[in-house]
Amino acid sequence: MLQAVATMQQSLREMLGEIRRNTDQLAEAATTLAVVAGDVERAVTEQTNLLALNAAIEAARAVNTAAASPWWPTR
């Protein structure tokens, strides 16, 4: 009986050690994922800002082109 209890305790220790290792691996993976997500967020933000800047430049060009046109209304 005591031998069976000792065997179960040893099995439990081994399982807990495996759970700890898996938890550590999961925490490491979560940290890596957070870094990657931050990098993606920064890249998307930069791209969005560039697209907005490009749209503003194109709008200014369109206004300048239209202002030079003889069809541009004068007031």
C-alpha positions, 0 to 999 in steps of 0.5 A: 500500500505504501509503495503504491502511494509513493509511486503515485506521489512520484507520478504526480511530481513528474506530471507537475514538472511537465505542467510547469515546463509546458506553462513556461513554454506557453509563456515564452510563446505568448511573449513572442506573439506579443512582440510580433503583434506589436511589430505588425501593429506598427507596420500597419500604422506606418502604412496607413500614415503613408497612404493618408499622406499620399492621398493628401498629396494627390488631392493637393495636386488635383486642386492645383491642376483644376485651378490651372484649368480654364474651367476653374470657377473664379469668384 
